[in-house]
Amino acid sequence: MRNLKLVNRLKVGRAERGLTQAELGRLAGVTRQTISSIENGEFVPSALLAFILAKCLEMPVEQLFRLEGDES
């Protein structure tokens, strides 16, 4: 399971809602830089933040985040 990584559709979900990174950050209680880092895969959010972002975007967390890679 070492080859698994968390990928996200945060940028797509945010764009579908017409939100900027700063606006989503304000809604979620984080900075624009945090949103940018998550979107670029540089930062993996906590489970709590993942659920908060999903709620802000009115999406199931499973649609916003998923595991990808070799599960062996």
PyMOL Python script that loads the backbone (N, CA, C, O; Angstrom):
from pymol import cmd

cmd.read_pdbstr("""\
ATOM      1  N   MET A   1       0.810  -1.203   0.000  1.00  0.00           N
ATOM      2  CA  MET A   1       0.000   0.000   0.000  1.00  0.00           C
ATOM      3  C   MET A   1       0.853   1.266   0.000  1.00  0.00           C
ATOM      4  O   MET A   1       0.317   2.369   0.106  1.00  0.00           O
ATOM      5  N   ARG A   2       2.134   1.127  -0.114  1.00  0.00           N
ATOM      6  CA  ARG A   2       3.022   2.287  -0.087  1.00  0.00           C
ATOM      7  C   ARG A   2       2.923   3.143  -1.335  1.00  0.00           C
ATOM      8  O   ARG A   2       3.315   4.309  -1.317  1.00  0.00           O
ATOM      9  N   ASN A   3       2.413   2.591  -2.403  1.00  0.00           N
ATOM     10  CA  ASN A   3       2.357   3.339  -3.656  1.00  0.00           C
ATOM     11  C   ASN A   3       1.040   4.086  -3.856  1.00  0.00           C
ATOM     12  O   ASN A   3       0.782   4.612  -4.939  1.00  0.00           O
ATOM     13  N   LEU A   4       0.220   4.133  -2.830  1.00  0.00           N
ATOM     14  CA  LEU A   4      -1.046   4.850  -2.920  1.00  0.00           C
ATOM     15  C   LEU A   4      -0.830   6.338  -2.668  1.00  0.00           C
ATOM     16  O   LEU A   4      -0.006   6.733  -1.843  1.00  0.00           O
ATOM     17  N   LYS A   5      -1.584   7.148  -3.392  1.00  0.00           N
ATOM     18  CA  LYS A   5      -1.561   8.587  -3.117  1.00  0.00           C
ATOM     19  C   LYS A   5      -2.978   9.124  -3.225  1.00  0.00           C
ATOM     20  O   LYS A   5      -3.826   8.565  -3.922  1.00  0.00           O
ATOM     21  N   LEU A   6      -3.208  10.210  -2.526  1.00  0.00           N
ATOM     22  CA  LEU A   6      -4.510  10.849  -2.529  1.00  0.00           C
ATOM     23  C   LEU A   6      -4.560  11.848  -3.684  1.00  0.00           C
ATOM     24  O   LEU A   6      -3.743  12.766  -3.757  1.00  0.00           O
ATOM     25  N   VAL A   7      -5.518  11.661  -4.576  1.00  0.00           N
ATOM     26  CA  VAL A   7      -5.720  12.621  -5.662  1.00  0.00           C
ATOM     27  C   VAL A   7      -7.060  13.307  -5.426  1.00  0.00           C
ATOM     28  O   VAL A   7      -7.934  12.782  -4.736  1.00  0.00           O
ATOM     29  N   ASN A   8      -7.202  14.485  -6.011  1.00  0.00           N
ATOM     30  CA  ASN A   8      -8.425  15.231  -5.739  1.00  0.00           C
ATOM     31  C   ASN A   8      -8.951  15.932  -6.982  1.00  0.00           C
ATOM     32  O   ASN A   8      -8.236  16.138  -7.963  1.00  0.00           O
ATOM     33  N   ARG A   9     -10.211  16.285  -6.904  1.00  0.00           N
ATOM     34  CA  ARG A   9     -10.903  17.049  -7.940  1.00  0.00           C
ATOM     35  C   ARG A   9     -11.298  18.418  -7.375  1.00  0.00           C
ATOM     36  O   ARG A   9     -12.314  18.990  -7.768  1.00  0.00           O
ATOM     37  N   LEU A  10     -10.499  18.924  -6.468  1.00  0.00           N
ATOM     38  CA  LEU A  10     -10.839  20.170  -5.789  1.00  0.00           C
ATOM     39  C   LEU A  10     -10.949  21.329  -6.771  1.00  0.00           C
ATOM     40  O   LEU A  10     -11.886  22.123  -6.687  1.00  0.00           O
ATOM     41  N   LYS A  11     -10.010  21.435  -7.694  1.00  0.00           N
ATOM     42  CA  LYS A  11     -10.033  22.532  -8.658  1.00  0.00           C
ATOM     43  C   LYS A  11     -11.288  22.461  -9.527  1.00  0.00           C
ATOM     44  O   LYS A  11     -11.913  23.483  -9.808  1.00  0.00           O
ATOM     45  N   VAL A  12     -11.651  21.247  -9.951  1.00  0.00           N
ATOM     46  CA  VAL A  12     -12.849  21.061 -10.777  1.00  0.00           C
ATOM     47  C   VAL A  12     -14.102  21.414  -9.981  1.00  0.00           C
ATOM     48  O   VAL A  12     -14.959  22.156 -10.462  1.00  0.00           O
ATOM     49  N   GLY A  13     -14.208  20.887  -8.776  1.00  0.00           N
ATOM     50  CA  GLY A  13     -15.369  21.171  -7.935  1.00  0.00           C
ATOM     51  C   GLY A  13     -15.512  22.648  -7.619  1.00  0.00           C
ATOM     52  O   GLY A  13     -16.617  23.190  -7.600  1.00  0.00           O
ATOM     53  N   ARG A  14     -14.388  23.288  -7.374  1.00  0.00           N
ATOM     54  CA  ARG A  14     -14.391  24.730  -7.079  1.00  0.00           C
ATOM     55  C   ARG A  14     -14.841  25.515  -8.308  1.00  0.00           C
ATOM     56  O   ARG A  14     -15.646  26.440  -8.197  1.00  0.00           O
ATOM     57  N   ALA A  15     -14.326  25.148  -9.470  1.00  0.00           N
ATOM     58  CA  ALA A  15     -14.699  25.838 -10.714  1.00  0.00           C
ATOM     59  C   ALA A  15     -16.174  25.645 -11.034  1.00  0.00           C
ATOM     60  O   ALA A  15     -16.842  26.567 -11.504  1.00  0.00           O
ATOM     61  N   GLU A  16     -16.677  24.446 -10.779  1.00  0.00           N
ATOM     62  CA  GLU A  16     -18.108  24.172 -11.027  1.00  0.00           C
ATOM     63  C   GLU A  16     -19.000  25.048 -10.166  1.00  0.00           C
ATOM     64  O   GLU A  16     -20.128  25.355 -10.552  1.00  0.00           O
ATOM     65  N   ARG A  17     -18.506  25.453  -9.005  1.00  0.00           N
ATOM     66  CA  ARG A  17     -19.283  26.313  -8.098  1.00  0.00           C
ATOM     67  C   ARG A  17     -18.976  27.799  -8.321  1.00  0.00           C
ATOM     68  O   ARG A  17     -19.576  28.666  -7.686  1.00  0.00           O
ATOM     69  N   GLY A  18     -18.041  28.079  -9.227  1.00  0.00           N
ATOM     70  CA  GLY A  18     -17.699  29.471  -9.520  1.00  0.00           C
ATOM     71  C   GLY A  18     -16.958  30.171  -8.400  1.00  0.00           C
ATOM     72  O   GLY A  18     -17.086  31.383  -8.227  1.00  0.00           O
ATOM     73  N   LEU A  19     -16.180  29.409  -7.635  1.00  0.00           N
ATOM     74  CA  LEU A  19     -15.454  29.974  -6.495  1.00  0.00           C
ATOM     75  C   LEU A  19     -13.974  30.147  -6.818  1.00  0.00           C
ATOM     76  O   LEU A  19     -13.386  29.324  -7.520  1.00  0.00           O
ATOM     77  N   THR A  20     -13.380  31.211  -6.310  1.00  0.00           N
ATOM     78  CA  THR A  20     -11.931  31.365  -6.379  1.00  0.00           C
ATOM     79  C   THR A  20     -11.301  30.557  -5.251  1.00  0.00           C
ATOM     80  O   THR A  20     -11.991  30.096  -4.341  1.00  0.00           O
ATOM     81  N   GLN A  21      -9.987  30.392  -5.322  1.00  0.00           N
ATOM     82  CA  GLN A  21      -9.286  29.716  -4.229  1.00  0.00           C
ATOM     83  C   GLN A  21      -9.475  30.481  -2.923  1.00  0.00           C
ATOM     84  O   GLN A  21      -9.663  29.878  -1.867  1.00  0.00           O
ATOM     85  N   ALA A  22      -9.424  31.793  -2.996  1.00  0.00           N
ATOM     86  CA  ALA A  22      -9.586  32.614  -1.790  1.00  0.00           C
ATOM     87  C   ALA A  22     -10.981  32.453  -1.197  1.00  0.00           C
ATOM     88  O   ALA A  22     -11.133  32.349   0.020  1.00  0.00           O
ATOM     89  N   GLU A  23     -11.999  32.433  -2.057  1.00  0.00           N
ATOM     90  CA  GLU A  23     -13.374  32.282  -1.564  1.00  0.00           C
ATOM     91  C   GLU A  23     -13.576  30.930  -0.907  1.00  0.00           C
ATOM     92  O   GLU A  23     -14.181  30.846   0.162  1.00  0.00           O
ATOM     93  N   LEU A  24     -13.074  29.860  -1.537  1.00  0.00           N
ATOM     94  CA  LEU A  24     -13.209  28.536  -0.932  1.00  0.00           C
ATOM     95  C   LEU A  24     -12.422  28.478   0.367  1.00  0.00           C
ATOM     96  O   LEU A  24     -12.885  27.893   1.347  1.00  0.00           O
ATOM     97  N   GLY A  25     -11.253  29.069   0.385  1.00  0.00           N
ATOM     98  CA  GLY A  25     -10.468  29.101   1.614  1.00  0.00           C
ATOM     99  C   GLY A  25     -11.214  29.780   2.748  1.00  0.00           C
ATOM    100  O   GLY A  25     -11.213  29.287   3.876  1.00  0.00           O
ATOM    101  N   ARG A  26     -11.849  30.902   2.459  1.00  0.00           N
ATOM    102  CA  ARG A  26     -12.641  31.604   3.480  1.00  0.00           C
ATOM    103  C   ARG A  26     -13.773  30.718   3.989  1.00  0.00           C
ATOM    104  O   ARG A  26     -14.004  30.633   5.195  1.00  0.00           O
ATOM    105  N   LEU A  27     -14.473  30.065   3.077  1.00  0.00           N
ATOM    106  CA  LEU A  27     -15.581  29.191   3.482  1.00  0.00           C
ATOM    107  C   LEU A  27     -15.099  28.039   4.366  1.00  0.00           C
ATOM    108  O   LEU A  27     -15.782  27.634   5.306  1.00  0.00           O
ATOM    109  N   ALA A  28     -13.915  27.522   4.049  1.00  0.00           N
ATOM    110  CA  ALA A  28     -13.389  26.355   4.765  1.00  0.00           C
ATOM    111  C   ALA A  28     -12.534  26.735   5.975  1.00  0.00           C
ATOM    112  O   ALA A  28     -12.170  25.870   6.773  1.00  0.00           O
ATOM    113  N   GLY A  29     -12.213  28.015   6.113  1.00  0.00           N
ATOM    114  CA  GLY A  29     -11.414  28.454   7.249  1.00  0.00           C
ATOM    115  C   GLY A  29      -9.921  28.220   7.075  1.00  0.00           C
ATOM    116  O   GLY A  29      -9.194  28.056   8.054  1.00  0.00           O
ATOM    117  N   VAL A  30      -9.463  28.204   5.816  1.00  0.00           N
ATOM    118  CA  VAL A  30      -8.034  28.054   5.528  1.00  0.00           C
ATOM    119  C   VAL A  30      -7.611  29.145   4.551  1.00  0.00           C
ATOM    120  O   VAL A  30      -8.446  29.912   4.070  1.00  0.00           O
ATOM    121  N   THR A  31      -6.329  29.213   4.260  1.00  0.00           N
ATOM    122  CA  THR A  31      -5.834  30.245   3.357  1.00  0.00           C
ATOM    123  C   THR A  31      -5.977  29.824   1.892  1.00  0.00           C
ATOM    124  O   THR A  31      -6.188  28.653   1.574  1.00  0.00           O
ATOM    125  N   ARG A  32      -5.854  30.817   1.019  1.00  0.00           N
ATOM    126  CA  ARG A  32      -5.851  30.541  -0.419  1.00  0.00           C
ATOM    127  C   ARG A  32      -4.670  29.636  -0.765  1.00  0.00           C
ATOM    128  O   ARG A  32      -4.776  28.771  -1.634  1.00  0.00           O
ATOM    129  N   GLN A  33      -3.546  29.844  -0.077  1.00  0.00           N
ATOM    130  CA  GLN A  33      -2.362  29.040  -0.327  1.00  0.00           C
ATOM    131  C   GLN A  33      -2.603  27.572   0.008  1.00  0.00           C
ATOM    132  O   GLN A  33      -2.097  26.687  -0.683  1.00  0.00           O
ATOM    133  N   THR A  34      -3.364  27.309   1.055  1.00  0.00           N
ATOM    134  CA  THR A  34      -3.692  25.924   1.407  1.00  0.00           C
ATOM    135  C   THR A  34      -4.515  25.283   0.305  1.00  0.00           C
ATOM    136  O   THR A  34      -4.250  24.146  -0.086  1.00  0.00           O
ATOM    137  N   ILE A  35      -5.513  26.002  -0.202  1.00  0.00           N
ATOM    138  CA  ILE A  35      -6.340  25.476  -1.295  1.00  0.00           C
ATOM    139  C   ILE A  35      -5.462  25.195  -2.509  1.00  0.00           C
ATOM    140  O   ILE A  35      -5.582  24.137  -3.127  1.00  0.00           O
ATOM    141  N   SER A  36      -4.588  26.121  -2.854  1.00  0.00           N
ATOM    142  CA  SER A  36      -3.681  25.944  -3.985  1.00  0.00           C
ATOM    143  C   SER A  36      -2.797  24.714  -3.795  1.00  0.00           C
ATOM    144  O   SER A  36      -2.619  23.926  -4.724  1.00  0.00           O
ATOM    145  N   SER A  37      -2.247  24.549  -2.604  1.00  0.00           N
ATOM    146  CA  SER A  37      -1.363  23.417  -2.321  1.00  0.00           C
ATOM    147  C   SER A  37      -2.094  22.084  -2.417  1.00  0.00           C
ATOM    148  O   SER A  37      -1.527  21.099  -2.889  1.00  0.00           O
ATOM    149  N   ILE A  38      -3.349  22.044  -1.972  1.00  0.00           N
ATOM    150  CA  ILE A  38      -4.137  20.823  -2.085  1.00  0.00           C
ATOM    151  C   ILE A  38      -4.416  20.530  -3.553  1.00  0.00           C
ATOM    152  O   ILE A  38      -4.235  19.401  -4.009  1.00  0.00           O
ATOM    153  N   GLU A  39      -4.853  21.536  -4.289  1.00  0.00           N
ATOM    154  CA  GLU A  39      -5.162  21.352  -5.710  1.00  0.00           C
ATOM    155  C   GLU A  39      -3.958  20.836  -6.489  1.00  0.00           C
ATOM    156  O   GLU A  39      -4.111  20.022  -7.400  1.00  0.00           O
ATOM    157  N   ASN A  40      -2.770  21.300  -6.140  1.00  0.00           N
ATOM    158  CA  ASN A  40      -1.549  20.902  -6.846  1.00  0.00           C
ATOM    159  C   ASN A  40      -0.932  19.612  -6.317  1.00  0.00           C
ATOM    160  O   ASN A  40       0.103  19.170  -6.815  1.00  0.00           O
ATOM    161  N   GLY A  41      -1.560  19.008  -5.316  1.00  0.00           N
ATOM    162  CA  GLY A  41      -1.053  17.760  -4.769  1.00  0.00           C
ATOM    163  C   GLY A  41       0.172  17.919  -3.887  1.00  0.00           C
ATOM    164  O   GLY A  41       0.852  16.939  -3.583  1.00  0.00           O
ATOM    165  N   GLU A  42       0.457  19.146  -3.475  1.00  0.00           N
ATOM    166  CA  GLU A  42       1.616  19.414  -2.614  1.00  0.00           C
ATOM    167  C   GLU A  42       1.292  19.198  -1.143  1.00  0.00           C
ATOM    168  O   GLU A  42       2.195  19.018  -0.326  1.00  0.00           O
ATOM    169  N   PHE A  43       0.012  19.215  -0.805  1.00  0.00           N
ATOM    170  CA  PHE A  43      -0.428  19.099   0.585  1.00  0.00           C
ATOM    171  C   PHE A  43      -1.621  18.154   0.640  1.00  0.00           C
ATOM    172  O   PHE A  43      -2.569  18.287  -0.134  1.00  0.00           O
ATOM    173  N   VAL A  44      -1.563  17.204   1.556  1.00  0.00           N
ATOM    174  CA  VAL A  44      -2.668  16.268   1.765  1.00  0.00           C
ATOM    175  C   VAL A  44      -3.471  16.774   2.963  1.00  0.00           C
ATOM    176  O   VAL A  44      -2.940  16.875   4.069  1.00  0.00           O
ATOM    177  N   PRO A  45      -4.745  17.092   2.745  1.00  0.00           N
ATOM    178  CA  PRO A  45      -5.541  17.629   3.855  1.00  0.00           C
ATOM    179  C   PRO A  45      -5.862  16.558   4.889  1.00  0.00           C
ATOM    180  O   PRO A  45      -5.873  15.366   4.585  1.00  0.00           O
ATOM    181  N   SER A  46      -6.117  16.996   6.096  1.00  0.00           N
ATOM    182  CA  SER A  46      -6.599  16.076   7.130  1.00  0.00           C
ATOM    183  C   SER A  46      -7.974  15.575   6.717  1.00  0.00           C
ATOM    184  O   SER A  46      -8.617  16.150   5.839  1.00  0.00           O
ATOM    185  N   ALA A  47      -8.414  14.513   7.348  1.00  0.00           N
ATOM    186  CA  ALA A  47      -9.758  13.994   7.072  1.00  0.00           C
ATOM    187  C   ALA A  47     -10.796  15.074   7.368  1.00  0.00           C
ATOM    188  O   ALA A  47     -11.750  15.243   6.608  1.00  0.00           O
ATOM    189  N   LEU A  48     -10.616  15.797   8.460  1.00  0.00           N
ATOM    190  CA  LEU A  48     -11.561  16.852   8.825  1.00  0.00           C
ATOM    191  C   LEU A  48     -11.636  17.910   7.730  1.00  0.00           C
ATOM    192  O   LEU A  48     -12.731  18.302   7.324  1.00  0.00           O
ATOM    193  N   LEU A  49     -10.487  18.377   7.248  1.00  0.00           N
ATOM    194  CA  LEU A  49     -10.487  19.398   6.212  1.00  0.00           C
ATOM    195  C   LEU A  49     -11.083  18.860   4.908  1.00  0.00           C
ATOM    196  O   LEU A  49     -11.776  19.591   4.201  1.00  0.00           O
ATOM    197  N   ALA A  50     -10.824  17.609   4.588  1.00  0.00           N
ATOM    198  CA  ALA A  50     -11.411  17.009   3.381  1.00  0.00           C
ATOM    199  C   ALA A  50     -12.935  17.033   3.458  1.00  0.00           C
ATOM    200  O   ALA A  50     -13.599  17.366   2.477  1.00  0.00           O
ATOM    201  N   PHE A  51     -13.487  16.686   4.608  1.00  0.00           N
ATOM    202  CA  PHE A  51     -14.940  16.710   4.775  1.00  0.00           C
ATOM    203  C   PHE A  51     -15.485  18.135   4.754  1.00  0.00           C
ATOM    204  O   PHE A  51     -16.563  18.375   4.208  1.00  0.00           O
ATOM    205  N   ILE A  52     -14.758  19.075   5.338  1.00  0.00           N
ATOM    206  CA  ILE A  52     -15.184  20.476   5.316  1.00  0.00           C
ATOM    207  C   ILE A  52     -15.215  20.994   3.877  1.00  0.00           C
ATOM    208  O   ILE A  52     -16.177  21.647   3.473  1.00  0.00           O
ATOM    209  N   LEU A  53     -14.171  20.705   3.109  1.00  0.00           N
ATOM    210  CA  LEU A  53     -14.129  21.141   1.710  1.00  0.00           C
ATOM    211  C   LEU A  53     -15.270  20.527   0.911  1.00  0.00           C
ATOM    212  O   LEU A  53     -15.912  21.209   0.113  1.00  0.00           O
ATOM    213  N   ALA A  54     -15.521  19.248   1.123  1.00  0.00           N
ATOM    214  CA  ALA A  54     -16.623  18.581   0.428  1.00  0.00           C
ATOM    215  C   ALA A  54     -17.958  19.229   0.776  1.00  0.00           C
ATOM    216  O   ALA A  54     -18.806  19.423  -0.096  1.00  0.00           O
ATOM    217  N   LYS A  55     -18.141  19.559   2.040  1.00  0.00           N
ATOM    218  CA  LYS A  55     -19.385  20.214   2.464  1.00  0.00           C
ATOM    219  C   LYS A  55     -19.508  21.592   1.832  1.00  0.00           C
ATOM    220  O   LYS A  55     -20.587  21.967   1.372  1.00  0.00           O
ATOM    221  N   CYS A  56     -18.416  22.352   1.803  1.00  0.00           N
ATOM    222  CA  CYS A  56     -18.430  23.689   1.195  1.00  0.00           C
ATOM    223  C   CYS A  56     -18.799  23.623  -0.283  1.00  0.00           C
ATOM    224  O   CYS A  56     -19.466  24.515  -0.807  1.00  0.00           O
ATOM    225  N   LEU A  57     -18.356  22.556  -0.949  1.00  0.00           N
ATOM    226  CA  LEU A  57     -18.619  22.406  -2.380  1.00  0.00           C
ATOM    227  C   LEU A  57     -19.885  21.592  -2.659  1.00  0.00           C
ATOM    228  O   LEU A  57     -20.241  21.346  -3.811  1.00  0.00           O
ATOM    229  N   GLU A  58     -20.550  21.186  -1.588  1.00  0.00           N
ATOM    230  CA  GLU A  58     -21.782  20.391  -1.697  1.00  0.00           C
ATOM    231  C   GLU A  58     -21.564  19.150  -2.553  1.00  0.00           C
ATOM    232  O   GLU A  58     -22.347  18.843  -3.452  1.00  0.00           O
ATOM    233  N   MET A  59     -20.470  18.442  -2.247  1.00  0.00           N
ATOM    234  CA  MET A  59     -20.100  17.222  -2.951  1.00  0.00           C
ATOM    235  C   MET A  59     -19.805  16.135  -1.926  1.00  0.00           C
ATOM    236  O   MET A  59     -19.315  16.435  -0.837  1.00  0.00           O
ATOM    237  N   PRO A  60     -20.092  14.885  -2.251  1.00  0.00           N
ATOM    238  CA  PRO A  60     -19.635  13.807  -1.362  1.00  0.00           C
ATOM    239  C   PRO A  60     -18.108  13.781  -1.341  1.00  0.00           C
ATOM    240  O   PRO A  60     -17.475  13.981  -2.378  1.00  0.00           O
ATOM    241  N   VAL A  61     -17.524  13.544  -0.202  1.00  0.00           N
ATOM    242  CA  VAL A  61     -16.074  13.537  -0.080  1.00  0.00           C
ATOM    243  C   VAL A  61     -15.442  12.532  -1.047  1.00  0.00           C
ATOM    244  O   VAL A  61     -14.327  12.744  -1.524  1.00  0.00           O
ATOM    245  N   GLU A  62     -16.156  11.436  -1.336  1.00  0.00           N
ATOM    246  CA  GLU A  62     -15.646  10.410  -2.246  1.00  0.00           C
ATOM    247  C   GLU A  62     -15.537  10.918  -3.682  1.00  0.00           C
ATOM    248  O   GLU A  62     -14.740  10.392  -4.460  1.00  0.00           O
ATOM    249  N   GLN A  63     -16.318  11.923  -4.042  1.00  0.00           N
ATOM    250  CA  GLN A  63     -16.212  12.514  -5.375  1.00  0.00           C
ATOM    251  C   GLN A  63     -15.078  13.521  -5.446  1.00  0.00           C
ATOM    252  O   GLN A  63     -14.547  13.789  -6.523  1.00  0.00           O
ATOM    253  N   LEU A  64     -14.712  14.066  -4.325  1.00  0.00           N
ATOM    254  CA  LEU A  64     -13.684  15.094  -4.268  1.00  0.00           C
ATOM    255  C   LEU A  64     -12.282  14.509  -4.091  1.00  0.00           C
ATOM    256  O   LEU A  64     -11.318  15.027  -4.654  1.00  0.00           O
ATOM    257  N   PHE A  65     -12.169  13.445  -3.321  1.00  0.00           N
ATOM    258  CA  PHE A  65     -10.881  12.821  -3.035  1.00  0.00           C
ATOM    259  C   PHE A  65     -10.963  11.318  -3.277  1.00  0.00           C
ATOM    260  O   PHE A  65     -11.979  10.681  -2.997  1.00  0.00           O
ATOM    261  N   ARG A  66      -9.855  10.758  -3.811  1.00  0.00           N
ATOM    262  CA  ARG A  66      -9.792   9.307  -3.982  1.00  0.00           C
ATOM    263  C   ARG A  66      -8.348   8.837  -3.933  1.00  0.00           C
ATOM    264  O   ARG A  66      -7.421   9.610  -4.173  1.00  0.00           O
ATOM    265  N   LEU A  67      -8.168   7.542  -3.617  1.00  0.00           N
ATOM    266  CA  LEU A  67      -6.842   6.945  -3.611  1.00  0.00           C
ATOM    267  C   LEU A  67      -6.525   6.441  -5.006  1.00  0.00           C
ATOM    268  O   LEU A  67      -7.397   5.935  -5.712  1.00  0.00           O
ATOM    269  N   GLU A  68      -5.271   6.586  -5.391  1.00  0.00           N
ATOM    270  CA  GLU A  68      -4.826   6.119  -6.696  1.00  0.00           C
ATOM    271  C   GLU A  68      -3.465   5.459  -6.536  1.00  0.00           C
ATOM    272  O   GLU A  68      -2.640   5.898  -5.735  1.00  0.00           O
ATOM    273  N   GLY A  69      -3.236   4.395  -7.310  1.00  0.00           N
ATOM    274  CA  GLY A  69      -1.939   3.754  -7.296  1.00  0.00           C
ATOM    275  C   GLY A  69      -2.028   2.262  -7.044  1.00  0.00           C
ATOM    276  O   GLY A  69      -3.109   1.674  -7.045  1.00  0.00           O
ATOM    277  N   ASP A  70      -0.879   1.669  -6.829  1.00  0.00           N
ATOM    278  CA  ASP A  70      -0.750   0.228  -6.633  1.00  0.00           C
ATOM    279  C   ASP A  70      -1.091  -0.134  -5.194  1.00  0.00           C
ATOM    280  O   ASP A  70      -0.497   0.388  -4.251  1.00  0.00           O
ATOM    281  N   GLU A  71      -2.053  -1.031  -5.043  1.00  0.00           N
ATOM    282  CA  GLU A  71      -2.503  -1.418  -3.713  1.00  0.00           C
ATOM    283  C   GLU A  71      -1.795  -2.652  -3.184  1.00  0.00           C
ATOM    284  O   GLU A  71      -2.131  -3.135  -2.103  1.00  0.00           O
ATOM    285  N   SER A  72      -0.841  -3.163  -3.907  1.00  0.00           N
ATOM    286  CA  SER A  72      -0.165  -4.404  -3.462  1.00  0.00           C
ATOM    287  C   SER A  72       0.873  -4.169  -2.394  1.00  0.00           C
ATOM    288  O   SER A  72       1.511  -5.116  -1.934  1.00  0.00           O
TER     289      SER A  72
END
""", "prot")
cmd.dss("prot")
cmd.show_as("cartoon", "prot")
cmd.util.cbc("prot")
cmd.orient("prot")
